[in-house]
């Protein structure tokens, strides 16, 4: 894995969403603010799982729910992204789920 994975469509929003909403369902970060599914975000989730930034817990609340969590490496990357966000003076464009 190299840093180019973060330049792909939907990569940073997905990583920050899961960071701010640990245990969210696998499809949750795939929805855009308008409620449509963004398939590029689904692809990023799978890539992040493959490269070790995210993991799936199949033993969540129900047997059919796939809960997403960041790995240690994923948490370190997301912390640095949030630090960059603070340095740039940005707001949180990818808030916690309500």
Residue, then its C-alpha position, 0 to 999 in steps of 0.5 A: x500500500x502507498x499513499x495514493x490509496x488516499x487520493x482515490x474518490x471517497x477515500x478520505x471521507x470513508x476513513x474519517x467516517x469509520x474513525x468517527x463512527x466505530x462499529x458502523x455498518x459496512x454500508x453506512x459510509x457509502x451513503x452520500x449526504x443526499x442518501x444515494x449510495x456512492x459505489x466508489x466509497x464501497x470500493x474504498x472500504x474493500x481496499x482499506x480492508x485488503x490493505x489492513x486499515x479497516x476490519x470487519x466484525x461479523x459478530x455485531x448486534x445481528x449475525x447479518x450486520x457487518x460492523x467496520x472498525x479501523x485497525x491500529x494502522x487505520x487509526x494512526x492514518x485517520x488521526x493524522x488526517x484529522x490533524x491536517x484538517x485542524x491545521x487547515x482550519x477546516x470544519x468536520x465535513x464528515x461528522x459522526x452519525x446521529 
